[in-house]
Amino acid sequence: MKKAFIQLHIAVFLAGFTGILGRLIDLNEGLLVWYRLLITSVTMWILFAITKKLRKIAWKDILQLSGIGFLAALHWVTFYGSVKVANVSVALVCFSSVGFFTALVEPLLLRVRFKWMEMLLGLVVMAGIYLIFHFDPHYKTGIILGITSSMLIAIVIILLKQVMKRINPETALTYQLSGGFLALTAVMPFYLYWFPTRYLIPDANDWFWLLVLAWLCSVVAFQFSAYALRKLSAFTVNLTFNMEPVYGIILAFMVYRENELLSKWFFIGFAMIAAALAIHVWVLMREHRQKKLNETHGIPSANH
């Protein structure tokens, strides 16, 4: 459990750079994600083939992972769309709503009981987001894209966790991202028709940041988060990933001075989000101590 938390937080820290990189790269959000998936998929096939971590899987699993990969691709497109339409802070704070969507969607998809404490903490996060942007209506499009992105990644993590119960992370991630790349390739002509751009080929600067995004923030971060996902609940992973806005927003403040564009309501709302995170950590620690105590006294867990 401790190792899983450490791996998860390393992945979250690396993910915190993605918003900054999205603004540094001049490609539009669709092409940015297409190149990211291209580099990441090729890298994973080579790396995991050399290390012999890829496994043969059934066509049914390949199709399922490809579908999950397409949802993940849409998540990135809407996320980077939020970055480019609004700013890094808007996109990352909207990402905090992933915990709420997980608590809401997971029981519906997996037919398990609602966890009301998780739902309540998710609602606190949503309230913080509402408070932040209540007085900034010019961020409306960016907020809609950011919330959509959050909902999509919540679904992806829930579904991926089920698949990785029987497939190792390297194989699952390689097929997921490869399937997402192929699906995005199929719809890219339509996307470029609706959102035309003359800037199709990255320049040297964009190639550098795309490689950083693909290798460090994708290959490395995905492996860590995948291993953590096998040990921790989807909600725990999602809520912990709410630290991504913390890292990313601090970077945005340092690099782009976005703090000068945000009102006091941003910091009040963000404090609410941080409080929800702190309460969740306290609840997890309490549950862990109670579980250990029960095991010591031979008391069966309530989950059995």
KAWOSUL-V65332 format. One record per backbone hydrogen bond with DSSP energy under -1.0 kcal/mol. CO is the residue of the C=O (numbers start at 1). NH is the residue of the N-H. E is the energy in kcal/mol with one decimal. If there is no record, write none. Layout:
# KAWOSUL-V65332
co->[CO CO]
nh->[NH NH]
e->[E E]
This chain:
# KAWOSUL-V65332
co->[1 2 3 4 5 6 7 8 9 10 11 12 14 15 17 18 19 20 21 28 29 30 31 32 33 34 35 36 37 38 39 40 41 42 43 44 45 46 47 48 58 59 60 61 62 63 64 65 66 67 68 69 70 71 72 73 74 75 76 77 78 79 80 81 82 87 88 89 90 91 93 94 95 97 98 99 100 101 102 105 106 107 115 116 117 118 119 120 121 122 123 124 125 126 127 128 129 133 136 137 139 140 141 142 143 144 145 146 147 148 149 150 151 152 153 154 155 156 157 158 159 160 162 163 168 169 170 171 172 173 174 175 176 177 178 179 180 181 182 183 184 187 188 189 190 191 198 203 204 205 206 207 208 209 210 211 212 212 214 215 216 218 219 220 221 222 223 224 225 226 228 228 233 234 235 236 237 239 240 241 243 244 245 246 247 248 249 250 251 252 252 257 258 263 264 265 266 267 268 269 270 271 272 273 274 275 276 277 278 279 280 281 282 283 284 285 286 287 288 289 290 291 292 293 294 301]
nh->[5 6 7 8 9 10 11 12 13 14 15 16 17 18 21 22 23 24 25 32 33 34 35 36 37 38 39 40 41 42 43 44 45 46 47 48 49 50 51 53 62 63 64 65 66 67 68 69 70 71 72 73 74 75 76 77 78 79 80 81 82 83 84 85 86 91 92 93 94 95 96 97 98 101 102 103 104 105 106 109 110 111 119 120 121 122 123 124 125 126 127 128 129 130 131 132 133 136 139 140 143 144 145 146 147 148 149 150 151 152 153 154 155 156 157 158 159 160 161 162 163 164 165 166 172 173 174 175 176 177 178 179 180 181 182 183 184 185 186 187 188 191 192 193 194 195 200 207 208 209 210 211 212 213 214 215 216 217 219 220 221 222 223 224 225 226 227 228 229 230 231 232 237 238 239 240 241 242 243 244 247 248 249 250 251 252 253 254 255 256 258 260 261 266 268 269 270 271 272 273 274 275 276 277 278 279 280 281 282 283 284 285 286 287 288 289 290 291 292 293 294 295 296 297 299 304]
e->[-2.0 -2.1 -2.6 -2.3 -2.3 -2.0 -2.1 -2.3 -2.3 -2.3 -2.4 -1.5 -1.5 -1.6 -2.5 -2.3 -1.3 -1.7 -2.1 -2.6 -2.0 -2.0 -2.7 -2.2 -2.7 -2.2 -2.6 -2.6 -2.8 -2.2 -2.3 -2.5 -2.4 -2.1 -3.1 -2.7 -1.2 -2.2 -2.1 -2.8 -2.0 -2.7 -2.0 -2.8 -2.1 -2.1 -2.1 -2.5 -2.1 -1.9 -2.2 -2.3 -2.3 -2.0 -2.2 -2.4 -2.4 -2.3 -2.9 -1.8 -2.0 -1.9 -2.3 -2.6 -2.5 -1.9 -2.4 -2.4 -2.1 -1.2 -1.3 -1.8 -1.8 -2.0 -2.1 -2.3 -1.6 -3.1 -2.5 -2.5 -2.7 -1.1 -2.3 -2.6 -2.3 -2.3 -2.2 -1.9 -1.9 -2.3 -2.5 -2.0 -2.2 -2.5 -2.4 -2.2 -2.0 -1.3 -1.8 -1.7 -2.6 -2.4 -2.3 -2.3 -2.9 -2.2 -2.4 -2.0 -2.3 -2.2 -2.1 -1.7 -1.7 -2.2 -2.4 -1.9 -2.4 -2.8 -2.0 -1.1 -1.7 -2.4 -1.0 -1.8 -2.4 -3.0 -2.1 -2.3 -2.4 -2.7 -2.1 -2.5 -2.3 -2.3 -2.3 -2.4 -2.4 -2.4 -1.8 -1.4 -1.3 -2.2 -2.9 -1.4 -2.1 -2.9 -1.2 -2.6 -1.9 -1.9 -2.6 -2.1 -1.9 -2.5 -2.7 -2.9 -1.6 -1.6 -2.4 -1.8 -1.1 -3.0 -1.6 -1.8 -2.5 -2.5 -2.1 -2.0 -2.2 -1.0 -1.1 -2.3 -2.3 -2.7 -3.2 -2.3 -1.9 -1.3 -2.3 -1.7 -2.3 -3.0 -3.1 -1.9 -2.1 -2.5 -2.6 -2.1 -3.3 -2.0 -1.1 -1.4 -1.8 -1.0 -2.0 -2.7 -2.5 -1.6 -1.5 -1.8 -2.4 -2.1 -2.0 -1.9 -2.4 -2.5 -2.1 -2.2 -2.1 -2.5 -2.5 -2.5 -2.3 -2.6 -2.5 -2.4 -2.3 -2.3 -2.2 -2.3 -2.5 -2.3 -2.1 -1.7 -3.2 -1.5]
